[in-house]
Amino acid sequence: PSPRPRMDQRLHEGLLEGLVTGRLQRTADGRICRLRAAWPSTYRR
């Protein structure tokens, strides 16, 4: 069992949401990159 299943679940859900909304893009080699232009500037603070 994972020591932080809830955190992993949230991270996974956020990742899927990012892919669906177009904030994240999966590259050809399977990596995931952020589209920084799609994120609001206040998000990084």
C-alpha positions as CSV (number, residue, x, y, z in Angstrom):
1,P,0.0,0.0,0.0
2,S,1.2,3.5,-0.8
3,P,2.0,5.8,2.2
4,R,0.1,8.6,0.5
5,P,-2.7,7.2,-1.6
6,R,-4.9,10.3,-1.2
7,M,-2.1,12.6,-2.4
8,D,-1.3,10.3,-5.4
9,Q,-5.0,10.2,-6.3
10,R,-5.3,13.9,-6.2
11,L,-2.1,14.3,-8.3
12,H,-3.4,11.8,-10.8
13,E,-6.8,13.5,-11.1
14,G,-5.1,16.9,-11.5
15,L,-3.0,15.4,-14.2
16,L,-5.9,14.0,-16.1
17,E,-7.8,17.3,-15.7
18,G,-4.9,19.1,-17.1
19,L,-4.7,16.8,-20.1
20,V,-8.4,17.1,-20.7
21,T,-8.5,20.9,-20.5
22,G,-5.5,21.2,-22.7
23,R,-3.3,22.7,-19.9
24,L,-0.9,19.8,-20.2
25,Q,0.2,18.1,-23.4
26,R,1.5,14.6,-23.8
27,T,4.5,14.5,-26.1
28,A,5.3,11.7,-28.6
29,D,7.8,10.0,-26.2
30,G,5.2,9.8,-23.5
31,R,6.4,12.8,-21.4
32,I,4.0,15.4,-20.2
33,C,4.8,19.1,-20.7
34,R,3.0,22.2,-19.5
35,L,1.7,24.8,-21.8
36,R,2.7,27.8,-19.8
37,A,0.7,30.1,-22.0
38,A,-2.4,28.4,-20.8
39,W,-1.7,28.9,-17.1
40,P,-2.6,32.2,-15.5
41,S,0.4,34.1,-14.2
42,T,-0.9,34.1,-10.7
43,Y,-1.0,30.3,-10.6
44,R,2.8,30.0,-9.9
45,R,2.6,32.2,-6.8
